Amino acid sequence: MPQLNPNPWLSMMLTAWLVLSLILQPKVLSFTSTNTPSHKTPTPAKATPWTWPWT
């Protein structure tokens, strides 16, 4: 059964996991958010009734 043979895919999976976790993750986490959250109080949404044209 080829699924049980870890030779072809195990090294690629470990290499990809190491690249993603050790190289790319710190680069992505170092970005700062350009849209900082504000502390405004939310305004209530105004609900307008829908007029159905067939009633």
Stockholm file with secondary structure:
# STOCKHOLM 1.0

chainA/1-55         MPQLNPNPWLSMMLTAWLVLSLILQPKVLSFTSTNTPSHKTPTPAKATPWTWPWT
#=GR chainA/1-55 SS CGGGCCHHHHHHHHHHHHIIIIIIHHHHHTCCCSSCCCCCCCCCCCCCCCCCTTC
#=GC SS_cons        CGGGCCHHHHHHHHHHHHIIIIIIHHHHHTCCCSSCCCCCCCCCCCCCCCCCTTC
//
